[in-house]
């Protein structure tokens, strides 16, 4: 996408065209494009169709806002999900932040959530098109008075006088994801230094960041949305330095800890608990085990077990009916005997592909079962049950 065709979308003609495409059917795109090009410049029609497609993709992240917003392909892919951005804005608000520098702002997803929380935002990015999109989004959502978009190199921005800095370094290149934090743009070391330049700071990193890369005076938070881990954030200035936090959305459900030793392993009980991925990365298994009166089934596997059912938002519980050594033939026979046609397969520590196993089992019947596969010592275990 080029910047001039994008700016043409902001004209009256471009706005009328986007309004006409609000509910367009991608399957009819060719016929629609042919018709529209009789009435509008071809370049404008192409830009409008591309934007309509991006808005439809973005609805999963931004909900109803997507229909009024503007996107780039990278922006849809890399923007913070609305629910996650709103949670972060709430945290900044609770810290008393009134003015924040959003470095590497992208299309403005975080800036929008912050502005809606009453925070005045300086949104900085070095890409002209990205800045134009962020500015258009602020205007489209009525937030221009609280969001100042600036095209600049974030490493040259003076943040004096701001309450907080938030940095979201680029973790992708033309070759794909970047796993080395020092290969982020800007590098992790620079972003950490930037977070220390104001009373409060936060930087978004990949969920798989090594724990040893988190400074001792910082808090690390892992955030999941509907059970899927979305990001990790390193926070400075909070009341939990040196600790780890898991936050589960919607809710929110949040818990800080992560400094206690793992629980001891023991025999599989009546219930199996599958901790949320954010809780696992935040090393909160001891806290969950204490809540449910549980134990690990294996010291290297993040499954907990207990003889009692205790509801917790940090883990999904399953009531087990069978606990057996893993054997495909035996599992197939059990499913046939119980007329199971729907099999939900979960696994940890075992090299099994759920889709391939499901083909081998050939389930048939009206009933449903959850099959949980796990490593246990030098062997493997299969546990059958239902969500509790």
PyMOL commands that set and color helices and strands:
alter all, ss='L'
color gray80, all
select helices_A, chain A and resi 3-9+12-20+26-36+42-67+73-78+82-94+109-116+128-140+154-156+181-183+188-195+211-213+277-281+285-292+328-337+354-361
alter helices_A, ss='H'
color red, helices_A
select strands_A, chain A and resi 99-103+120-125+147-151+164-168+172-173+176-177+200-205+219-225+228-236+244-249+253-257+271-275+295-298+301-306+315-325+340-348+367-376+379-387
alter strands_A, ss='S'
color yellow, strands_A
deselect
rebuild
show_as cartoon
